[in-house]
Amino acid sequence: MEVTSIQNGIIIDHVPAGTALKVLKYLDVDPATTKLALIMNTDSRLYGSKDIIKIEDATDVNLDVLGFVARQATVDVVRGGKIVEKIKPNLPEHMVNVISCVNPRCVTKTERGIDQMFHLAHTAKQEYRCDYCDEEAKL
């Protein structure tokens, strides 16, 4: 199988094997309107197997979410066919409308039009908690 290189865009490497489609969903990338290549379950020296996502002409991809969804992923920024920057995404301090609160009594479940807002709780688990009811976020 041959996957050509991209000229301008990003390469998301070291995505946990089998999760590339879920990562695209959280990054809000529409495969129907975006030039992209998914390489799934390929060999990895570090992890045994991994997924790779190549997105051509990526302009508005929210990489902060990547730190939440695929913590070990790395991002290569490509311009003119060459990697010009390598990024290791961090866990974002705040996330808005990325995940939903699981607490059925939370105001975000009972009222319309309220943003789903979560903050990083700096505990041993490094978990996200709802800004309204303090419920732990679930992926």
PEWO-V831653 format. One record per residue. N is the residue number from 0. PHI is phi in radians with two decimals (NA if undefined). OMEGA is omega in whole degrees, 0 to 359 (999 if undefined). D_FIRST is the distance of its C-alpha to the first C-alpha in whole Angstrom. Layout:
n->N phi->PHI omega->OMEGA d_first->D_FIRST
n->N phi->PHI omega->OMEGA d_first->D_FIRST
//
This chain:
n->0 phi->NA omega->180 d_first->0
n->1 phi->-2.14 omega->175 d_first->4
n->2 phi->-2.07 omega->184 d_first->7
n->3 phi->-1.32 omega->180 d_first->10
n->4 phi->-1.36 omega->177 d_first->13
n->5 phi->-1.73 omega->181 d_first->16
n->6 phi->-1.60 omega->180 d_first->19
n->7 phi->-2.51 omega->180 d_first->22
n->8 phi->2.67 omega->180 d_first->21
n->9 phi->-2.34 omega->174 d_first->20
n->10 phi->-2.12 omega->178 d_first->18
n->11 phi->-1.76 omega->185 d_first->19
n->12 phi->-1.92 omega->178 d_first->18
n->13 phi->1.07 omega->173 d_first->19
n->14 phi->-1.30 omega->180 d_first->19
n->15 phi->-0.92 omega->184 d_first->20
n->16 phi->-0.95 omega->176 d_first->18
n->17 phi->1.46 omega->183 d_first->18
n->18 phi->-1.98 omega->184 d_first->20
n->19 phi->-1.04 omega->180 d_first->18
n->20 phi->-1.18 omega->177 d_first->20
n->21 phi->-1.14 omega->178 d_first->23
n->22 phi->-1.08 omega->178 d_first->23
n->23 phi->-1.04 omega->179 d_first->22
n->24 phi->-1.09 omega->180 d_first->25
n->25 phi->-1.18 omega->178 d_first->27
n->26 phi->-1.36 omega->181 d_first->26
n->27 phi->1.06 omega->176 d_first->27
n->28 phi->-1.77 omega->181 d_first->24
n->29 phi->-1.60 omega->181 d_first->24
n->30 phi->-1.09 omega->181 d_first->20
n->31 phi->-1.32 omega->184 d_first->22
n->32 phi->-2.11 omega->184 d_first->23
n->33 phi->-2.12 omega->174 d_first->21
n->34 phi->-1.34 omega->180 d_first->18
n->35 phi->-2.61 omega->176 d_first->16
n->36 phi->-2.25 omega->176 d_first->12
n->37 phi->-1.93 omega->174 d_first->12
n->38 phi->-2.05 omega->188 d_first->10
n->39 phi->-1.98 omega->177 d_first->12
n->40 phi->0.97 omega->176 d_first->13
n->41 phi->-1.59 omega->183 d_first->11
n->42 phi->-1.20 omega->177 d_first->13
n->43 phi->-2.43 omega->177 d_first->16
n->44 phi->-1.18 omega->183 d_first->19
n->45 phi->-1.37 omega->190 d_first->22
n->46 phi->-2.04 omega->183 d_first->21
n->47 phi->1.57 omega->174 d_first->19
n->48 phi->-2.55 omega->184 d_first->16
n->49 phi->-2.75 omega->171 d_first->16
n->50 phi->-1.96 omega->176 d_first->15
n->51 phi->-2.29 omega->178 d_first->14
n->52 phi->-2.12 omega->175 d_first->15
n->53 phi->-1.97 omega->181 d_first->15
n->54 phi->-2.12 omega->180 d_first->18
n->55 phi->-1.38 omega->177 d_first->19
n->56 phi->0.95 omega->179 d_first->23
n->57 phi->-1.24 omega->181 d_first->24
n->58 phi->-2.10 omega->186 d_first->28
n->59 phi->-2.16 omega->178 d_first->29
n->60 phi->-1.50 omega->181 d_first->27
n->61 phi->-1.45 omega->184 d_first->29
n->62 phi->-1.31 omega->176 d_first->28
n->63 phi->-1.05 omega->180 d_first->31
n->64 phi->-1.13 omega->181 d_first->30
n->65 phi->-1.04 omega->178 d_first->27
n->66 phi->-1.08 omega->178 d_first->29
n->67 phi->-1.42 omega->187 d_first->31
n->68 phi->-1.45 omega->183 d_first->27
n->69 phi->-2.42 omega->188 d_first->25
n->70 phi->-1.05 omega->183 d_first->28
n->71 phi->-1.55 omega->182 d_first->25
n->72 phi->-1.16 omega->174 d_first->23
n->73 phi->-2.19 omega->182 d_first->23
n->74 phi->-2.16 omega->174 d_first->22
n->75 phi->-1.86 omega->177 d_first->22
n->76 phi->-1.61 omega->185 d_first->23
n->77 phi->-2.01 omega->174 d_first->22
n->78 phi->-2.38 omega->180 d_first->24
n->79 phi->1.10 omega->178 d_first->23
n->80 phi->1.42 omega->181 d_first->20
n->81 phi->-2.14 omega->176 d_first->22
n->82 phi->-1.30 omega->183 d_first->22
n->83 phi->-1.85 omega->181 d_first->26
n->84 phi->-2.75 omega->174 d_first->27
n->85 phi->-2.04 omega->183 d_first->25
n->86 phi->-2.16 omega->172 d_first->27
n->87 phi->-1.89 omega->183 d_first->28
n->88 phi->-1.05 omega->177 d_first->29
n->89 phi->-1.77 omega->173 d_first->32
n->90 phi->-1.20 omega->179 d_first->34
n->91 phi->-1.23 omega->178 d_first->36
n->92 phi->-1.19 omega->180 d_first->39
n->93 phi->-2.33 omega->174 d_first->40
n->94 phi->-2.33 omega->180 d_first->37
n->95 phi->-2.15 omega->177 d_first->38
n->96 phi->1.02 omega->175 d_first->37
n->97 phi->-1.77 omega->178 d_first->34
n->98 phi->-2.20 omega->181 d_first->35
n->99 phi->-2.00 omega->178 d_first->38
n->100 phi->-1.24 omega->181 d_first->41
n->101 phi->-1.62 omega->181 d_first->41
n->102 phi->-1.32 omega->183 d_first->45
n->103 phi->-1.15 omega->179 d_first->47
n->104 phi->-1.66 omega->180 d_first->50
n->105 phi->-1.15 omega->180 d_first->48
n->106 phi->-1.02 omega->179 d_first->49
n->107 phi->-1.22 omega->177 d_first->46
n->108 phi->-1.60 omega->186 d_first->46
n->109 phi->-1.70 omega->181 d_first->49
n->110 phi->-2.05 omega->179 d_first->50
n->111 phi->-1.50 omega->172 d_first->48
n->112 phi->1.35 omega->179 d_first->46
n->113 phi->-1.71 omega->180 d_first->46
n->114 phi->-1.14 omega->174 d_first->43
n->115 phi->-1.47 omega->185 d_first->41
n->116 phi->-2.02 omega->181 d_first->42
n->117 phi->-2.30 omega->177 d_first->41
n->118 phi->-2.18 omega->178 d_first->42
n->119 phi->-1.38 omega->177 d_first->40
n->120 phi->-1.55 omega->184 d_first->43
n->121 phi->-1.41 omega->177 d_first->43
n->122 phi->-1.98 omega->179 d_first->44
n->123 phi->-1.07 omega->182 d_first->42
n->124 phi->-1.44 omega->185 d_first->40
n->125 phi->0.90 omega->183 d_first->39
n->126 phi->-1.82 omega->176 d_first->39
n->127 phi->-1.78 omega->181 d_first->39
n->128 phi->-2.23 omega->180 d_first->42
n->129 phi->-1.12 omega->179 d_first->44
n->130 phi->-1.17 omega->185 d_first->46
n->131 phi->-1.61 omega->186 d_first->48
n->132 phi->-2.06 omega->178 d_first->49
n->133 phi->1.18 omega->176 d_first->47
n->134 phi->-1.26 omega->178 d_first->45
n->135 phi->-1.21 omega->180 d_first->42
n->136 phi->-1.34 omega->176 d_first->39
n->137 phi->-2.09 omega->178 d_first->36
n->138 phi->-1.29 omega->999 d_first->32
//
